[in-house]
Amino acid sequence: MDKKLENYLKEKEIKYKEHKHPAVFTVEESKKLNKTISGLHCKTLFLKDSNGIYYLIGMPAEKRLDSKKFRELIEAKKVRFGTAEELKEKVNLVPGSVSIFGAIYTKDKKTRLILDKEVWDAEKVGFHPNINTSTLEINHKNLEKFYNS
């Protein structure tokens, strides 16, 4: 985990359990890890809408985003995945390591963090800590602390 995230979580008193593992780039690859990490297995999407707003969307790993409903929710005509350059510029991440924790790097109101209800309601969740060689297991209380911070 990068130092900035580690310091941020410590400063905000957000508790977690870190699981180190080989690099994973896809949900399929990460399924092998699911056996050793408890909680809801999650992924993060980085999207941009036609209004120029970016989104980090935390959702269950196996779930597909209903883009039509999402566009209606955010009142946008189009939604697309952000480019590698936008990902680096907006949330200091690279493809394969997209995480809700990239939200600590946002500098403007043009990047928003959204959590799927299933993620929000879970007792525990697992997300990459801005790198794909570990997973942070975090309970709901601490996820809520992070979201509100």
N, CA, C and O of each residue as an XYZ file, in Angstrom:
596
protein
N       0.858     -1.175      0.000
C       0.000      0.000      0.000
C       0.901      1.233      0.000
O       1.947      1.256      0.647
N       0.472      2.256     -0.739
C       1.322      3.447     -0.773
C       1.264      4.189      0.564
O       0.286      4.088      1.306
N       2.328      4.932      0.853
C       2.472      5.634      2.136
C       1.344      6.631      2.381
O       0.861      6.761      3.505
N       0.926      7.335      1.330
C      -0.125      8.343      1.510
C      -1.418      7.692      2.000
O      -2.064      8.211      2.911
N      -1.798      6.567      1.407
C      -3.015      5.888      1.849
C      -2.837      5.346      3.265
O      -3.726      5.484      4.106
N      -1.694      4.734      3.522
C      -1.432      4.200      4.861
C      -1.545      5.301      5.914
O      -2.178      5.108      6.952
N      -0.933      6.450      5.648
C      -1.001      7.582      6.583
C      -2.415      8.129      6.712
O      -2.847      8.488      7.808
N      -3.134      8.192      5.600
C      -4.507      8.695      5.607
C      -5.395      7.810      6.490
O      -6.146      8.317      7.323
N      -5.308      6.506      6.309
C      -6.134      5.584      7.096
C      -5.776      5.671      8.582
O      -6.654      5.606      9.442
N      -4.490      5.816      8.873
C      -4.046      5.945     10.272
C      -4.577      7.241     10.880
O      -5.099      7.247     11.995
N      -4.437      8.333     10.139
C      -4.889      9.643     10.613
C      -6.401      9.657     10.891
O      -6.852     10.272     11.858
N      -7.162      8.989     10.055
C      -8.631      8.956     10.195
C      -9.096      7.818     11.105
O     -10.295      7.623     11.304
N      -8.129      7.063     11.660
C      -8.415      5.933     12.547
C      -9.331      4.905     11.886
O     -10.283      4.406     12.485
N      -9.007      4.609     10.631
C      -9.755      3.618      9.853
C      -8.995      2.296      9.945
O      -7.866      2.177      9.469
N      -9.632      1.317     10.561
C      -9.010      0.009     10.784
C      -9.241     -0.906      9.578
O     -10.277     -0.832      8.917
N      -8.267     -1.760      9.306
C      -8.331     -2.681      8.178
C      -7.388     -3.847      8.434
O      -6.544     -3.798      9.329
N      -7.545     -4.883      7.645
C      -6.601     -5.999      7.657
C      -6.068     -6.116      6.239
O      -6.839     -6.238      5.287
N      -4.745     -6.080      6.098
C      -4.142     -6.151      4.765
C      -3.732     -7.586      4.436
O      -3.093     -8.266      5.238
N      -4.112     -8.026      3.243
C      -3.739     -9.344      2.732
C      -2.834     -9.126      1.519
O      -3.288     -8.622      0.492
N      -1.574     -9.497      1.629
C      -0.652     -9.381      0.491
C      -0.784    -10.626     -0.372
O      -1.019    -11.723      0.134
N      -0.629    -10.445     -1.689
C      -0.790    -11.547     -2.628
C      -0.138    -11.187     -3.957
O       0.240    -10.034     -4.166
N      -0.002    -12.161     -4.862
C       0.537    -11.838     -6.196
C      -0.379    -10.834     -6.903
O      -1.566    -10.735     -6.590
N       0.174    -10.108     -7.838
C      -0.607     -9.107     -8.581
C      -1.777     -9.765     -9.302
O      -1.633    -10.825     -9.911
N      -2.940     -9.117     -9.221
C      -4.121     -9.562     -9.957
C      -4.651     -8.375    -10.763
O      -4.666     -7.238    -10.292
N      -5.079     -8.667    -11.972
C      -5.538     -7.615    -12.876
C      -7.015     -7.736    -13.220
O      -7.615     -6.782    -13.716
N      -7.610     -8.903    -12.960
C      -9.006     -9.126    -13.323
C      -9.752     -9.789    -12.166
O      -9.142    -10.333    -11.245
N     -11.074     -9.733    -12.231
C     -11.910    -10.404    -11.241
C     -11.640    -11.903    -11.287
O     -11.584    -12.556    -10.245
N     -11.470    -12.455    -12.496
C     -11.189    -13.884    -12.639
C      -9.928    -14.281    -11.874
O      -9.922    -15.274    -11.146
N      -8.861    -13.500    -12.045
C      -7.612    -13.803    -11.345
C      -7.782    -13.700     -9.838
O      -7.199    -14.480     -9.085
N      -8.574    -12.745     -9.406
C      -8.722    -12.519     -7.970
C      -9.622    -13.544     -7.288
O      -9.621    -13.637     -6.061
N     -10.382    -14.309     -8.051
C     -11.254    -15.336     -7.457
C     -10.458    -16.339     -6.637
O     -10.955    -16.862     -5.640
N      -9.236    -16.609     -7.047
C      -8.383    -17.549     -6.327
C      -8.072    -17.048     -4.918
O      -7.853    -17.846     -4.006
N      -8.054    -15.730     -4.742
C      -7.738    -15.138     -3.440
C      -8.939    -15.130     -2.520
O      -8.799    -15.084     -1.298
N     -10.099    -15.173     -3.100
C     -11.348    -15.073     -2.340
C     -11.426    -16.085     -1.202
O     -12.105    -15.844     -0.204
N     -10.746    -17.198     -1.342
C     -10.798    -18.245     -0.330
C     -10.094    -17.839      0.955
O     -10.421    -18.359      2.022
N      -9.148    -16.932      0.878
C      -8.382    -16.543      2.057
C      -8.766    -15.180      2.614
O      -8.324    -14.809      3.701
N      -9.579    -14.437      1.885
C      -9.978    -13.091      2.323
C     -11.470    -13.095      2.595
O     -12.270    -13.386      1.706
N     -11.847    -12.769      3.839
C     -13.271    -12.792      4.172
C     -13.952    -11.500      3.738
O     -13.296    -10.498      3.453
N     -15.271    -11.543      3.693
C     -16.055    -10.375      3.306
C     -16.425    -10.404      1.832
O     -16.039    -11.307      1.089
N     -17.182     -9.394      1.432
C     -17.637     -9.273      0.051
C     -16.468     -8.887     -0.845
O     -15.799     -7.880     -0.613
N     -16.234     -9.689     -1.857
C     -15.166     -9.452     -2.824
C     -15.630     -8.324     -3.756
O     -16.682     -8.441     -4.384
N     -14.863     -7.245     -3.851
C     -15.307     -6.051     -4.581
C     -14.345     -5.634     -5.685
O     -13.184     -6.043     -5.724
N     -14.869     -4.808     -6.574
C     -14.069     -4.197     -7.636
C     -14.436     -2.723     -7.692
O     -15.434     -2.295     -7.112
N     -13.625     -1.961     -8.392
C     -13.891     -0.537     -8.570
C     -13.798     -0.203    -10.048
O     -12.852     -0.600    -10.728
N     -14.788      0.530    -10.538
C     -14.785      1.014    -11.915
C     -14.464      2.505    -11.905
O     -14.863      3.225    -10.989
N     -13.749      2.959    -12.915
C     -13.453      4.380    -13.079
C     -14.130      4.836    -14.367
O     -13.734      4.437    -15.462
N     -15.151      5.672    -14.225
C     -15.958      6.099    -15.365
C     -15.980      7.610    -15.492
O     -15.698      8.339    -14.541
N     -16.322      8.063    -16.696
C     -16.485      9.498    -16.970
C     -17.800      9.666    -17.712
O     -18.116      8.906    -18.626
N     -18.567     10.686    -17.300
C     -19.836     10.922    -17.998
C     -19.708     12.052    -19.012
O     -18.677     12.720    -19.096
N     -20.775     12.251    -19.779
C     -20.762     13.267    -20.838
C     -20.748     14.688    -20.293
O     -20.608     15.642    -21.058
N     -20.891     14.839    -18.980
C     -20.822     16.161    -18.342
C     -19.423     16.457    -17.794
O     -19.199     17.503    -17.185
N     -18.487     15.532    -18.014
C     -17.114     15.749    -17.551
C     -16.873     15.355    -16.101
O     -15.844     15.714    -15.528
N     -17.811     14.619    -15.499
C     -17.662     14.164    -14.117
C     -17.090     12.746    -14.135
O     -17.489     11.919    -14.956
N     -16.156     12.471    -13.224
C     -15.545     11.153    -13.088
C     -16.141     10.445    -11.870
O     -16.584     11.089    -10.919
N     -16.145      9.116    -11.915
C     -16.714      8.318    -10.835
C     -15.822      7.137    -10.513
O     -15.352      6.435    -11.408
N     -15.593      6.926     -9.230
C     -15.031      5.683     -8.720
C     -16.233      4.939     -8.152
O     -16.865      5.409     -7.206
N     -16.552      3.778     -8.727
C     -17.737      3.032     -8.315
C     -17.306      1.715     -7.695
O     -16.773      0.839     -8.376
N     -17.542      1.583     -6.392
C     -17.236      0.350     -5.681
C     -18.439     -0.569     -5.734
O     -19.540     -0.189     -5.334
N     -18.226     -1.787     -6.231
C     -19.342     -2.718     -6.376
C     -18.870     -4.156     -6.202
O     -17.671     -4.429     -6.272
N     -19.820     -5.089     -5.971
C     -19.417     -6.491     -5.859
C     -18.681     -6.950     -7.120
O     -19.047     -6.571     -8.232
N     -17.658     -7.756     -6.941
C     -16.801     -8.171     -8.050
C     -17.564     -8.862     -9.174
O     -17.227     -8.685    -10.344
N     -18.565     -9.630     -8.843
C     -19.297    -10.403     -9.854
C     -20.436     -9.625    -10.507
O     -21.048    -10.108    -11.460
N     -20.722     -8.444    -10.012
C     -21.868     -7.674    -10.501
C     -21.489     -6.848    -11.739
O     -20.387     -6.310    -11.841
N     -22.435     -6.769    -12.663
C     -22.252     -5.910    -13.838
C     -22.984     -4.596    -13.592
O     -24.082     -4.583    -13.035
N     -22.379     -3.509    -14.004
C     -23.014     -2.203    -13.876
C     -24.114     -2.075    -14.920
O     -23.886     -2.324    -16.103
N     -25.291     -1.692    -14.485
C     -26.391     -1.402    -15.408
C     -26.172      0.037    -15.873
O     -26.592      0.983    -15.208
N     -25.513      0.191    -17.014
C     -25.118      1.534    -17.465
C     -26.318      2.424    -17.776
O     -26.244      3.639    -17.594
N     -27.409      1.846    -18.238
C     -28.602      2.654    -18.527
C     -29.152      3.259    -17.241
O     -29.435      4.456    -17.190
N     -29.303      2.445    -16.210
C     -29.790      2.955    -14.920
C     -28.819      3.963    -14.331
O     -29.220      4.983    -13.771
N     -27.509      3.655    -14.470
C     -26.505      4.562    -13.943
C     -26.579      5.923    -14.635
O     -26.530      6.958    -13.970
N     -26.696      5.930    -15.963
C     -26.809      7.191    -16.710
C     -28.034      7.974    -16.251
O     -27.964      9.191    -16.083
N     -29.157      7.283    -16.048
C     -30.373      7.948    -15.569
C     -30.151      8.549    -14.184
O     -30.565      9.677    -13.917
N     -29.500      7.797    -13.311
C     -29.234      8.240    -11.947
C     -28.397      9.517    -11.920
O     -28.675     10.429    -11.142
N     -27.384      9.579    -12.763
C     -26.485     10.735    -12.754
C     -26.876     11.801    -13.777
O     -26.221     12.836    -13.900
N     -27.956     11.524    -14.504
C     -28.476     12.455    -15.520
C     -27.423     12.809    -16.564
O     -27.122     13.979    -16.801
N     -26.877     11.773    -17.174
C     -25.876     11.958    -18.228
C     -26.311     11.188    -19.472
O     -26.936     10.132    -19.380
N     -25.970     11.735    -20.629
C     -26.320     11.074    -21.896
C     -25.436      9.872    -22.169
O     -25.899      8.852    -22.680
N     -24.146      9.998    -21.823
C     -23.193      8.926    -22.097
C     -22.287      8.706    -20.886
O     -22.061      9.605    -20.076
N     -21.783      7.488    -20.797
C     -20.802      7.124    -19.780
C     -19.773      6.228    -20.449
O     -20.126      5.349    -21.236
N     -18.513      6.447    -20.141
C     -17.445      5.620    -20.692
C     -16.398      5.379    -19.611
O     -16.344      6.088    -18.606
N     -15.570      4.367    -19.836
C     -14.452      4.145    -18.925
C     -13.454      5.287    -19.099
O     -13.220      5.754    -20.214
N     -12.878      5.725    -17.999
C     -11.834      6.732    -18.069
C     -10.586      6.138    -18.694
O     -10.343      4.936    -18.591
N      -9.804      6.974    -19.336
C      -8.552      6.519    -19.952
C      -7.475      6.346    -18.876
O      -7.631      6.803    -17.743
N      -6.399      5.688    -19.247
C      -5.272      5.512    -18.323
C      -4.722      6.875    -17.894
O      -4.333      7.057    -16.740
N      -4.691      7.822    -18.821
C      -4.192      9.168    -18.501
C      -5.120      9.876    -17.518
O      -4.653     10.516    -16.576
N      -6.431      9.766    -17.732
C      -7.404     10.383    -16.815
C      -7.335      9.727    -15.438
O      -7.440     10.403    -14.414
N      -7.160      8.428    -15.423
C      -7.059      7.686    -14.171
C      -5.865      8.180    -13.354
O      -5.977      8.386    -12.145
N      -4.740      8.364    -14.011
C      -3.532      8.848    -13.334
C      -3.717     10.296    -12.866
O      -3.354     10.642    -11.742
N      -4.277     11.128    -13.729
C      -4.458     12.550    -13.420
C      -5.452     12.778    -12.289
O      -5.198     13.583    -11.393
N      -6.570     12.083    -12.321
C      -7.654     12.351    -11.365
C      -7.496     11.655    -10.027
O      -7.802     12.237     -8.987
N      -7.014     10.392    -10.039
C      -6.963      9.644     -8.782
C      -5.629      8.921     -8.555
O      -5.538      8.031     -7.709
N      -4.600      9.306     -9.311
C      -3.240      8.802     -9.140
C      -3.154      7.271     -9.171
O      -2.406      6.672     -8.399
N      -3.919      6.646    -10.064
C      -3.919      5.191    -10.178
C      -3.558      4.765    -11.594
O      -3.554      5.571    -12.525
N      -3.255      3.486    -11.731
C      -2.967      2.913    -13.045
C      -3.939      1.765    -13.292
O      -4.447      1.171    -12.341
N      -4.205      1.446    -14.555
C      -5.103      0.323    -14.845
C      -4.646     -0.940    -14.108
O      -3.450     -1.220    -14.014
N      -5.606     -1.686    -13.594
C      -5.295     -2.900    -12.847
C      -5.233     -2.680    -11.351
O      -5.192     -3.639    -10.580
N      -5.226     -1.414    -10.929
C      -5.167     -1.125     -9.482
C      -6.236     -0.114     -9.075
O      -6.107      0.546     -8.044
N      -7.276      0.007     -9.871
C      -8.346      0.965     -9.575
C      -9.006      0.584     -8.256
O      -9.330     -0.581     -8.028
N      -9.203      1.570     -7.393
C      -9.711      1.324     -6.049
C     -10.515      2.512     -5.549
O     -10.285      3.652     -5.954
N     -11.461      2.228     -4.661
C     -12.202      3.324     -4.012
C     -11.248      4.219     -3.242
O     -11.520      5.405     -3.052
N     -10.121      3.651     -2.794
C      -9.159      4.424     -2.011
C      -8.424      5.467     -2.841
O      -7.735      6.322     -2.284
N      -8.560      5.412     -4.159
C      -8.019      6.467     -5.016
C      -8.691      7.803     -4.747
O      -8.181      8.852     -5.140
N      -9.843      7.765     -4.072
C     -10.573      9.000     -3.755
C      -9.743      9.959     -2.911
O     -10.015     11.160     -2.902
N      -8.739      9.454     -2.203
C      -7.925     10.360     -1.377
C      -7.096     11.316     -2.229
O      -6.594     12.322     -1.729
N      -6.955     11.002     -3.517
C      -6.162     11.844     -4.412
C      -6.988     12.886     -5.161
O      -6.422     13.720     -5.867
N      -8.297     12.858     -5.023
C      -9.115     13.799     -5.791
C      -8.864     15.217     -5.300
O      -8.769     15.482     -4.102
N      -8.760     16.116     -6.267
C      -8.453     17.513     -5.933
C      -9.605     18.447     -6.265
O      -9.545     19.639     -5.962
N     -10.642     17.922     -6.879
C     -11.752     18.777     -7.276
C     -13.076     18.042     -7.098
O     -13.106     16.865     -6.738
N     -14.146     18.742     -7.349
C     -15.485     18.163     -7.195
C     -15.913     17.403     -8.451
O     -17.070     16.998     -8.567
N     -14.995     17.209     -9.379
C     -15.335     16.517    -10.624
C     -15.092     15.015    -10.544
O     -15.255     14.308    -11.539
N     -14.702     14.518     -9.363
C     -14.537     13.080     -9.171
C     -15.359     12.685     -7.947
O     -15.213     13.260     -6.868
N     -16.224     11.692     -8.141
C     -17.141     11.287     -7.077
C     -16.978      9.808     -6.760
O     -16.700      8.991     -7.637
N     -17.158      9.489     -5.494
C     -17.104      8.113     -5.034
C     -18.529      7.617     -4.824
O     -19.316      8.239     -4.111
N     -18.852      6.492     -5.451
C     -20.177      5.887     -5.318
C     -19.988      4.437     -4.901
O     -19.171      3.715     -5.474
N     -20.756      4.016     -3.891
C     -20.716      2.630     -3.453
C     -22.058      1.974     -3.727
O     -23.110      2.521     -3.397
N     -22.009      0.803     -4.331
C     -23.194     -0.005     -4.570
C     -23.839     -0.333     -3.214
O     -23.137     -0.511     -2.218
N     -25.159     -0.410     -3.181
C     -25.878     -0.692     -1.935
C     -25.422     -2.004     -1.303
O     -25.316     -2.105     -0.081
N     -25.156     -2.999     -2.131
C     -24.690     -4.290     -1.624
C     -23.348     -4.142     -0.902
O     -23.116     -4.796      0.115
N     -22.478     -3.297     -1.415
C     -21.192     -3.023     -0.772
C     -21.449     -2.283      0.536
O     -20.891     -2.636      1.575
N     -22.290     -1.260      0.482
C     -22.585     -0.459      1.666
C     -23.185     -1.311      2.784
O     -22.870     -1.112      3.957
N     -24.041     -2.250      2.424
C     -24.738     -3.071      3.417
C     -23.914     -4.258      3.919
O     -24.309     -4.910      4.886
N     -22.793     -4.546      3.291
C     -21.979     -5.704      3.675
C     -21.317     -5.504      5.035
O     -20.945     -4.393      5.413
N     -21.186     -6.595      5.743
C     -20.513     -6.561      7.045
C     -19.020     -6.265      6.867
O     -18.432     -5.500      7.632
N     -18.409     -6.892      5.831
C     -16.992     -6.679      5.497
C     -16.858     -6.646      3.990
O     -17.600     -7.317      3.273
N     -15.902     -5.859      3.513
C     -15.608     -5.798      2.077
C     -14.100     -5.872      1.869
O     -13.317     -5.642      2.791
N     -13.711     -6.199      0.636
C     -12.300     -6.225      0.286
C     -12.050     -5.420     -0.978
O     -12.665     -5.678     -2.013
N     -11.143     -4.437     -0.900
C     -10.750     -3.605     -2.037
C      -9.231     -3.511     -2.076
O      -8.573     -3.576     -1.037
N      -8.672     -3.356     -3.282
C      -7.242     -3.081     -3.412
C      -6.924     -1.740     -2.737
O      -7.742     -0.820     -2.774
N      -5.740     -1.626     -2.119
C      -5.312     -0.346     -1.538
C      -4.480      0.470     -2.535
O      -3.355      0.871     -2.239
N      -5.053      0.709     -3.717
C      -4.422      1.494     -4.791
C      -3.264      0.763     -5.473
O      -2.569      1.343     -6.306
N      -3.059     -0.495     -5.126
C      -2.118     -1.373     -5.829
C      -2.786     -2.741     -5.913
O      -3.660     -3.057     -5.106
N      -2.378     -3.548     -6.881
C      -3.059     -4.834     -7.054
C      -2.303     -6.019     -6.456
O      -2.548     -7.167     -6.829
N      -1.391     -5.743     -5.535
C      -0.649     -6.813     -4.874
C      -1.080     -7.004     -3.424
O      -0.418     -7.710     -2.663
N      -2.162     -6.391     -3.053
C      -2.762     -6.647     -1.741
C      -4.220     -6.220     -1.757
O      -4.673     -5.497     -2.645
N      -4.930     -6.685     -0.756
C      -6.346     -6.363     -0.592
C      -6.555     -5.928      0.844
O      -6.020     -6.541      1.768
N      -7.334     -4.870      1.033
C      -7.691     -4.449      2.379
C      -9.064     -4.992      2.712
O     -10.030     -4.758      1.985
N      -9.143     -5.708      3.799
C     -10.408     -6.201      4.334
C     -10.849     -5.142      5.344
O     -10.109     -4.807      6.269
N     -12.050     -4.626      5.156
C     -12.511     -3.518      5.997
C     -13.974     -3.744      6.374
O     -14.796     -4.094      5.527
N     -14.290     -3.540      7.656
C     -15.673     -3.751      8.079
C     -16.523     -2.518      7.764
O     -16.000     -1.469      7.388
N     -17.843     -2.663      7.925
C     -18.752     -1.584      7.529
C     -18.474     -0.284      8.280
O     -18.463      0.789      7.676
N     -18.254     -0.369      9.569
C     -18.009      0.842     10.370
C     -16.834      1.637      9.796
O     -16.906      2.860      9.671
N     -15.755      0.934      9.449
C     -14.578      1.616      8.919
C     -14.748      2.033      7.463
O     -14.174      3.036      7.039
N     -15.530      1.277      6.692
C     -15.869      1.699      5.329
C     -16.666      3.009      5.383
O     -16.424      3.930      4.603
N     -17.595      3.071      6.296
C     -18.408      4.290      6.459
C     -17.521      5.469      6.874
O     -17.699      6.584      6.384
N     -16.575      5.224      7.768
C     -15.632      6.278      8.178
C     -14.863      6.790      6.964
O     -14.712      7.997      6.773
N     -14.371      5.841      6.135
C     -13.627      6.244      4.946
C     -14.521      7.053      4.001
O     -14.134      8.125      3.534
N     -15.700      6.537      3.728
C     -16.616      7.214      2.799
C     -16.914      8.642      3.267
O     -16.931      9.569      2.457
N     -17.143      8.814      4.539
C     -17.497     10.135      5.074
C     -16.298     11.055      5.240
O     -16.461     12.255      5.461
N     -15.092     10.499      5.135
C     -13.892     11.329      5.307
C     -13.562     12.074      4.023
O     -12.585     12.823      3.978
